[in-house]
Amino acid sequence: MKNTGKLQLPLQTVSLIAGFMTWVILSSLLPYIKEDIALTAQQATWVTATPIILGSILRFPLGFWTNRFGARWSFTISFVALLFPVFYISVSDSFFDLIAAGFFLGISGATFSIGVTSLPKYYPKERHGAINGIYGMGNVGTAITSFMAPSIASHIGWQPTVRLYLFLLAGLALFNLLLGDAKEPRFTVSLKEQVRAVYKKDKLWLLSLFYFITFGSFVAFTVYLPQFLINNFGLTKVDAGFRTAGFIALATVARPVGGWLSDRWNPFKVLMFVFAGLTLSGVLLSFSLSFSWFTFGVLAVALCAGLGNGAVFKMVPMYFSKQAGVVNGIVSAMGGLGGFFPPLVLTTLLSVTGHYSIGFMALSEFALVSFVLIIWMFYQEKLRLSANILEHTVEAMLVTDTNSVIQFVNPAFTAVTGYTAAEAVGQKPSLLKSGKQLKPFYDELWRSVREHGYWQGEIWNKRKNGEVYLEWLNITAIKNDAGEVKYYAGMFSDISKAKTKDTGNAAS
């Protein structure tokens, strides 16, 4: 499996590069297409945004199909299917032709779900962030097309340039058929069962929102930036393509870095940086800027979006290891949709207000909301981890408030005392009293807790069935930041058997 995985990573990454190269044919060549096909500004925006629709929606079923049939067939069939819309684009002569072909061109963008579902099967969880990040570098395909397609079109025309992609797609279909893993592990759980298991979980929709912002920013800038640079800064078609390729390259390089940092550090903290950066970048871009400041703001978006893309897909297997195919599909679909709306919104705002400020400010506000949510998730995760530690610790534990009312007990408490959580919570620890210790014993115990913050020692207690046993007890006062005692935590273990054994050994 290891050797097979080593081959699948480069094969699927190259396949994604080809898919993303194909996905942005229309946006990269639109300045040339407009010379032959008359398009209004609104129509041009629809032409560039349309491939995103199927490229987003199809990611959901493609993730599921990859789990069931494997990446080999998913990539092969996708590339064969793409031959038809790509050829149709090359013979289009109207707006409606471009829309129809562009819709099915979205298959190329949906191929992203294949690798993020397939590749983690070959690697341990601690490497999933880096592996998905490396695979995600397939985004560089958009940079290759943005940089090369305008240059080639300026020499041979846009129709022959589009037809060159037919050879690329046919070649990758053949490579996947011959080199893809025919023995990839398959999962046959029905789509309905997988969706039912995840759709009510808030983590799914939070991750979808985060990817909607990070990958959506990447896609939106990729498809809209060439036209924006030409119309607002007077750049040539080739220069606009070159600068768009620079944006894509930075975001692509940042993606595996985001995955690697998430593996080595913490994906929550990486996303905090990402959304703080996107918030500030959106504010910067919302002002009328010189070309230099605009470039700085756009490159900051590229860096943050790339890091965020890598971090989000590190988090998916943290919460959904058993439904990775469906969840990867849903999250990546939301990311694609995140790239569909901004170009349309920006064009509409330009026609209504004459500038783009509100659109860029919207990016800032969405990022700010995500920043707050990721902080909330970070502390929720810390609380969940603490609860898991308490739930699985070997020693029995109970926590009381300052009025000695039990607030929490762990499973080990039930194992030792016989009282369930439902029976113990709301009661006082006195329900365990054996009667062997008198009041002075407890007075001294609580004097020590008040003066020193803790007490430890042997104490006789009674189980639910009436059996008296000896335990070793540690009581600690839990204080808040102001130094006020809020809770008391008791940890104890049954030492009756050990005590009996020691007594027996001493007697012998």
N, C-alpha and C positions, 0 to 999 in steps of 0.2 A: 504493500500500500504506500510506503514511504517513497519508493522509486517512482511509482505511478503519480503520486502527488507532485513530485518535483517536475514532471513533464507537464502536468495539467496546469500548474500555475503560469508558466510562460505561454502555453498554448491559449489558455483562456484570456490572459491579459492582452495578447496580440489580437485575439478575436474581438475583445472589447474595443481596442484601438480602431479596428476596421469598422465596427458598429458605430462608434462615435464620429469617425471620419464621414460616414455616410449620412448620419443624422443631421449634420449642419451644412449639407450641400446647398440648400436653398438660401440660407441666411448668408453664407459666404459668397455666393455667386449672384445674389440679388441685384447689386449695382449693374452687372452685365445683363442680367435677365430683363431688367427694366428698360434697357435700350431697345429690346425687341418686342416686349409685351408691356403695353401701357398700364401702369398701376398707380392708383392714388396712394397717399401716405397710409391711409387706413387699410387698404387692400394689401399693401406691402407688409404691414405689420401682421396681418392675418396669415399671409404666406409663410412668414418666418416662424410664427407661433404654432401653426397647425400641426407640424410633426411632433410637437410636444404632447399633443392630446393622446394619441395611441401609444406614444412612447412612455406615457405615464400609466394609462389604464392597463395596458398589457403586461406591465411589470408584475402585477398581482398574480394572474394565472401562470405567467412564465416561471415565477418562483415555485409555485405548486407543481407544475409539470416537470420542472427540473428535479424536484425531490422524488417524483414518481418515475420518470423516464431517464434521468441523467442529463448532464451537460452536453454530451456527445450529440444526441439527437436534437436537443433544444437549439444549440448553435447551428447545426447543419440545416435544419428545417427553416430557421429564421433567415439565414443568408440566402437560401434558395428562394424563399418568399419575397425577399427584397429585390431580386432581379427585375421583377415586373414594375414596381413603382419607380425604380431608378431609370429604367428604359423609358417609361412614360414621361418622366420629367424632361428627358432629352428631346422629346418630340412635341412638348407642350407649346401651345401658341395662344393660350388665354388664361385669365385669372382662375377660372373654374378648373382647368386642367391642372394648374399648379396646386390648387387646394386639394383636389381629389388624389393626386399623386403624393402630395405632402402628407396627407393623413396616413396613408399606408407606409410612408417612409418612417413613421414613428416606430415601426417594428425594430429598427436599428437601435433606438434609444432604450427600448425595453430589454435588450439583451443584457443590460447591467444586472438584472435580477438573477441571471443564470449563474454567474461566477460567485456572487456573494452567498448563494445557496449551496453551490457545489463544493467550493474550495475548503470551507471550514471542516468538511468531513475528513480531510487528509491531515489535519494539524491539531495539536492540543489547544485547549481554550486560551492558554496564556499567550498564544501567538496569533489569535484571531484578528486582533487589531492591526498588527503589522501586515498580515497576509491580505486582509481585505483592503488595506491601504495600498499595498503593491498592486493588487488587481485594479483598484480604483484609479491607478495611474493611467489606465486606458482612456481616461478623460483627455489625455494628450492628443487623441485622435481628432478632437475638435480643433486643437491648435494647428495640427498638420494641415487639415483642410482649410482653415482660415488663412494660413500663410501661403500654402502652395496653390490652392485652387484659383485664386485671382491671378497669380502670376502665369499659370498655365493657360487660363482663359484669355489673357491678354494676347497670347501668341496663337492659339488654335481655335478660340471661340468657346462659349460656355457649353454648347451642346456636346461637342466632342469630349470636353473635360468631364462632363457628367458620365458619358459612356465608358470612360476609363475605369469608373468604379464597378462596372459589371465584371471586369476581370478580377478585381480585388475580392468581390463577394464570392464569385465562383471558386476562386483559389482557397479562400478560408472555409467554404463549405466542404471542399474536398479534404483539406487538412484535418478538420474536426471529425469527418467521417472515418478517416484512416488512423488518426492518432488519439482521438478521444477515448476515454476509459469506458469500455463496454461493460466492466464489472463494478462500476460505481455503486456504492450502497444506495438502495432505493427504500423509500418510505411509502407505504400504501394506505395510510390513514386518510379517510375521505376528506375532501375539501370542507364539507359542512361541519364535520367534527372539529377540524383544526380551527375554523373560523369561530365556532361556538366556544372554543376553549380560550380565545384571546380577545374577542371584540369588546368585552366588558371591562377589560383591564386598562386603567388609566395610563399605565406606562406605555402601552402601544400608541396611544394618541398623543402623548407628550413627545415621544421619539419621532412620531410623524410630523408634529409641529416643528421640532428642531431641524429635521431634514428638509421640511418645506422651506425653511429660512435659508439654510446653508447651501443645499444643492440647488434650490430654487434661485438663489442669488447668482450662483455660478452659471446656470443655464440661461437666465434672463440676460445677464451681461454678455454672454457668449453670442446669443442670437441677435441682440439689439445693438451692441457696441459698434459694429462696422458702420451701420447706417447713421448712428448717433454722431460718430466722429466725422463722417463725411458732411453731414448736414449742419453741424454746429461749429466745427472747427476747420472746415474746408480741406480736410485731408484727401489725398488721392485714394483710389480704391485699393491699390496695393499697399500703401502705407497704413491705411485703416485695418486691413487684414493682418499686416505684420504686428501692429500694436495689440490687436485682439488676440493674436497668437501668444503674445507676451503675457497677457492677462491669464489666458488658459494655462500656459506653461507654469506660471507661479502657483496657481491653484492646484494644478496636478502634482507638482513636486511637494506641496504642503500636505497633500492628502495622506501619503504614507507616513509623513512626519507626525501628523495628528494621530494616526493609528499607533505608531511606535510610542509616542508620549503617553497615550492612554494605556498601553501595555505596561510601560515602565513606571508611570506616575499615577494618574487618576483621571478617567474620562470626564468626571464632573468638573474638575478644576480646569481642564482643557477647554470645555464648553463655556465655562464662566469667562475665560479670556476671550473666546471667540465672539460671544454675544456682546460683551463690553466693547470689543473692537468694531463690530458691525454697527452698534448703536452710534458710536462716535463718527464712523465713516459716513453713515447715512446723514447725520447732521451736517458734516462737512460738505457733502455733495449737494445738499439742498440749497446751498448758497450759489449765487452766480460766481463762478470761479475762473481764474486764469487756467490755461491749459496745463501748467505745471501742477497746480493744486488739484485739478481734476484728476490728473494722472496719479498723484499720490493717493487720493481717496479711492480710486478704482483699484489700485494695486493693494491697498489695505483690505478692501473687500475680497480680493482674490486670495490673499493670505489667510484671512479669517474663515472664508468659505471652505477653502481646502482643508485646513486643520479641523474644522467642524465636521466635514464629510467623513473624515477618517475616524473621528471620535464617536460619532453616532453609531456607526456600524460595529464598533467595539462593544457598545452597550446592548445591542440586540441580543446576542447569546447570553448576556448576563441575566436576562429576564425571560427569554423565550427559546431555550435550547431545544425543546421538543417540537416547536412549531416554527423553526427558523425559516423554512421556505415561504410560508404564508406571510409571516411578519415581515421578512425582508421585502416581499412583494408589495405589501401595503405601505411600508415606510418609504421605499424607493418610489412608489407611485405618487405618494404625496409630495416627495421632493421634485419629481418631474412636473407636477401640477404647479408647484411653486415657481417654476420658470415660465409657465404659460401666461399667467395673468399680468405680471409687471410690464411687459412690452405693450400690451393693449391699454393698460392703465396710463402709462406714460404718454402714448400717442393721443389718447383721449384728453388727458390733462393739457397737453400742448395745444390742441385745437381749441380748448375752452379757455385756458388761462394764459397761454402764450409762453409758459415755462414749465419745467419739470420738478420744481421744488417740492410740491406736495407729495409726489411719487417717491422721491428719495427720502423724504421725512417719514413716509409710511414704513419704509424699510427699517429706519431707526427705531420707530415705535414697536414694531413687531419684534425686533431684536431685543429691545429693552424688556418686553414682557417675557421673552424666552430667558433672559438673564435672571429675572426674578424667579421663574419657575425652576431653573436648573439649580439655583441656590436652595430652594425648597426641597427638591429631589435629593440634593446632597445631604441635607440634614435628616431627611426621612430615611435615607439609606443608612446613615450612622445609627439612627434609632432602631432600624430593623436589624442591623448587625448586633447591636447591644442586646436586643430582645432574643436573638438567636443564641447568643452566648449564654444568656441567663436560662433559656429554655433547655439547652443541651449540657449545661454544667453538671458534673457528677454530684456535687454537694447540694443538699437541699437548701432552699432559700425562701425567705419571706420578707416582704417590705411593708412597713406600717407607716402611717402618718404620725404626727406629733401627739395625737390623741390615742395612740396604740391600736388603731383600727387597721386590720390587714388590707393592703391594697393590691398585693401581687404575691403569688406563689408559683414556683416552677414545678415541672413534672417530678423532679427528685423529691420535692416536699411530699407529694402524694405517695410516692413509693415508700418513704420512711414512716410517715404518720398515718397513712390510710385515708386522710381527708382529701377530697377533690378540691379543685380551685373554687368551684361553685359553693362548696360547703365552708371553705375557709375565708374567702374574701368577704369583708364586711364584719367579720367576727374579730375578737381580740385574741392575742396569743395565749391568754389564760385557758383557752379550750384544751391546751396541751399539758396543763399543769398536772403533776403527779401527786402533789401533796407532801412529797418527801422533804422539800426545802421550806423553811419557815420565812416569815416576813422579813427578818433582818438580812437574810441572804439576798432577797430581791432589792432591799434598800441599798445594800452595799453595791450590788450590780449596777443599779441606775446612777448611784453617786459617781462610780467610775466612768460611766458613759458621759455624764454631764461635765465632769472635770477634764477627762482625757480624750473624749470623743470615741472611745471604744471599750469593750470588755471581752475577755475570752476565758473560757474555762469549762469544766465539766458540770453538767446539769442533768437531773432526772426529769424525764417527761413521759407522757402517756399517749399511746396510739389510740386511734378511733375504737379499736376492739378491746380497749381497756388494759392492754399489755404495757407495763412500765419498762422503759429502756433508758440506758445511759447515752448521752450524746455529748460531743464536743461542739461548743457554740461560740461563734464570733459575732458580736454586735457592734455595728459601726454607725455613727451619726452622719447623715448626709446633709451637707450645708449648701446654700446657694452662694452667689458671688458676694452677697452682703455679709456672709458669715452667719446667717440665720439657719438653724436646724429645720429642715423641711420633712425629712424622712429618717427612719431607722431601718437598716438592712441587717438581717440575721442570716448567717450561713452556718449550717450544722451538718454533722454526720453521725450515724449510729456507731458507737464504739463498744457496745455491749459485748459482742462476740470477741473482739480483740482484748477487752479487759478480762473476760473469763479465761481466755487462752493464756494471757500473761500470768493470771493468778494460778492456773493449773501448772504452768511451767515452773513457777516459783515453789509451789508445794512439792513437786517431784524432785 
